[in-house]
Amino acid sequence: MPSDPGTVRRALIDEAASALSLGGVEAPRREALRIWSDVSSEGEAMFQSAIRRRSAGEPLAHVTGRAGFRYLELASDRRALIPRPETEGLVELLLAVSRTGSVADVGTGSGCIALSLAQEGTYSQVIGTDISAEALALAGVNRDRCAGRVSLVRGDLGGPLRTGAFDALVSNPPYLTAQEYATLDPSVRDWEPRQALVGGTDGLETIARLLDEGRDVVRTGGWLALEVDCFRAAQCAGLAGALGWTDVAVHTDLFGRERYLLARRSHTQ
């Protein structure tokens, strides 16, 4: 007599939860159920392979190939940072001050910010740039998946945008020091791209460049919104003020940490 499908499913999930627990995964049963939901349609062998990968420390988003971000479900793999809840707040912040015109997402990675802005705002133009061809390829997959109205351009920070004029520039740039990167949890350090995480020896190099180049990219009166390291938010605000940005403000994320820098393009600089 064939086994009852429900009994087989429970046995597989119980076994998977045990394996995940031995691998040090928190909430192993919940993750086993999530992986079952996402990959079991591809067969039992695929499910067991996914459990082995997750037990070995591979991030859940890579194992399932999916990551949720605001109202989107995106493809996720090691070509770009995994979209995180903190970055959702950056989108919220920009939408509160600028929902129309043209916007550039610099260092777009998976495309999560640009695609969310295209979906939720009423922009006439949304552009995502990245220096990584691999990241842009992943962003392209997500653009097709979400039917997003986003142009993708390869280039270093504001370089490909200097001939244009934008109402807003948004970015989740690299903002860790090399030393901080070395101490990251292996689930991040070993699986997500270093160039998307390390912002020079002091963690401020990329942000300083964005603040400088943004003056050429953003129209007078336009907005700049950056995700920054919570321990260097005040320094970032100081750099913005010194470069002539106005209405400079630091905003907290959903955990109460100083995570976002918002500033406006001065009429005089």
Backbone hydrogen bonds, N-H to C=O, Kabsch-Sander energy under -0.5 kcal/mol:
donor,donor_aa,acceptor,acceptor_aa,energy
8,V,4,D,-2.3
9,R,5,P,-2.6
10,R,6,G,-2.3
11,A,7,T,-2.2
12,L,8,V,-2.5
13,I,9,R,-2.5
14,D,10,R,-2.6
15,E,11,A,-2.4
16,A,12,L,-2.4
17,A,13,I,-2.8
18,S,14,D,-2.0
19,A,15,E,-2.0
20,L,16,A,-2.6
21,S,17,A,-2.3
22,L,18,S,-2.2
23,G,19,A,-1.4
24,G,21,S,-1.6
25,V,20,L,-2.4
31,E,27,A,-2.0
32,A,28,P,-2.4
33,L,29,R,-2.4
34,R,30,R,-2.0
35,I,31,E,-2.9
36,W,32,A,-2.3
37,S,33,L,-2.5
38,D,34,R,-1.9
39,V,35,I,-2.6
40,S,36,W,-2.0
42,E,39,V,-2.1
43,G,40,S,-2.1
47,F,43,G,-1.9
48,Q,44,E,-2.5
49,S,45,A,-2.1
50,A,46,M,-2.4
51,I,47,F,-2.1
52,R,48,Q,-2.0
53,R,49,S,-2.3
54,R,50,A,-2.5
55,S,51,I,-2.6
56,A,52,R,-1.4
57,G,54,R,-1.6
58,E,53,R,-2.0
62,H,59,P,-0.6
63,V,59,P,-2.1
64,T,60,L,-2.7
65,G,61,A,-1.2
66,R,61,A,-0.6
67,A,74,L,-2.2
69,F,72,L,-2.5
72,L,69,F,-2.7
74,L,67,A,-3.1
74,L,72,L,-0.5
76,S,65,G,-0.9
80,A,77,D,-1.4
87,T,84,R,-0.8
88,E,84,R,-0.9
88,E,85,P,-0.7
89,G,85,P,-0.9
89,G,86,E,-0.8
90,L,86,E,-0.6
90,L,87,T,-0.6
91,V,87,T,-1.3
92,E,88,E,-2.0
93,L,89,G,-2.3
94,L,90,L,-2.1
95,L,91,V,-2.5
96,A,92,E,-1.3
97,V,93,L,-0.6
97,V,94,L,-1.3
98,S,94,L,-2.7
101,G,122,T,-0.5
103,V,125,Q,-2.3
104,A,168,A,-2.0
105,D,127,I,-3.3
106,V,104,A,-0.7
106,V,170,V,-2.3
107,G,129,T,-1.6
108,T,105,D,-0.5
108,T,129,T,-3.1
111,G,108,T,-2.6
115,L,111,G,-2.7
116,S,112,C,-1.7
117,L,113,I,-2.6
118,A,114,A,-2.3
119,Q,115,L,-1.8
120,E,116,S,-2.8
121,G,117,L,-2.6
122,T,99,R,-2.9
124,S,101,G,-2.2
125,Q,101,G,-1.5
127,I,103,V,-2.3
128,G,151,S,-3.2
129,T,105,D,-2.5
130,D,153,V,-1.4
133,A,131,I,-0.6
136,L,132,S,-2.1
137,A,133,A,-1.9
138,L,134,E,-1.8
139,A,135,A,-2.7
140,G,136,L,-2.2
141,V,137,A,-1.8
142,N,138,L,-2.2
143,R,139,A,-2.5
144,D,140,G,-2.3
145,R,141,V,-2.2
146,C,142,N,-2.4
147,A,143,R,-0.9
148,G,143,R,-2.0
150,V,148,G,-1.4
151,S,126,V,-2.6
153,V,128,G,-2.6
155,G,130,D,-1.7
157,L,155,G,-0.7
159,G,156,D,-2.4
161,L,158,G,-1.7
162,R,158,G,-0.7
162,R,159,G,-1.0
164,G,161,L,-2.0
166,F,217,V,-2.6
167,D,102,S,-1.8
168,A,102,S,-1.2
169,L,223,W,-2.2
170,V,104,A,-2.9
171,S,225,A,-2.0
172,N,106,V,-0.5
175,Y,197,L,-0.9
176,L,197,L,-2.4
181,Y,177,T,-2.4
182,A,178,A,-1.9
183,T,179,Q,-0.9
183,T,180,E,-0.6
184,L,181,Y,-1.5
188,V,185,D,-2.3
189,R,185,D,-2.5
190,D,186,P,-2.2
191,W,188,V,-1.0
192,E,188,V,-2.4
196,A,193,P,-1.1
197,L,194,R,-2.1
198,V,194,R,-2.4
199,G,176,L,-2.9
199,G,197,L,-0.5
203,G,200,G,-0.6
205,E,199,G,-1.8
208,A,204,L,-3.0
209,R,205,E,-1.9
210,L,206,T,-2.3
211,L,207,I,-2.5
212,D,208,A,-1.8
213,E,209,R,-3.4
214,G,210,L,-2.4
215,R,212,D,-1.2
216,D,213,E,-1.6
217,V,213,E,-1.1
218,V,214,G,-2.9
219,R,166,F,-3.4
221,G,265,R,-1.7
222,G,219,R,-2.7
223,W,167,D,-2.3
224,L,263,A,-2.7
225,A,169,L,-2.5
226,L,261,L,-2.6
227,E,171,S,-2.1
228,V,259,R,-3.1
232,R,229,D,-1.6
236,C,232,R,-2.3
237,A,233,A,-2.3
238,G,234,A,-2.1
239,L,235,Q,-2.3
240,A,236,C,-2.3
241,G,237,A,-2.3
242,A,238,G,-2.2
243,L,239,L,-1.4
244,G,241,G,-1.4
245,W,240,A,-2.2
246,T,264,R,-3.0
249,A,262,L,-2.6
251,H,260,Y,-2.6
253,D,257,R,-2.4
256,G,253,D,-2.1
259,R,251,H,-1.8
259,R,257,R,-1.1
260,Y,251,H,-2.4
261,L,226,L,-2.8
262,L,249,A,-2.8
263,A,224,L,-2.3
264,R,246,T,-3.2
265,R,222,G,-3.0
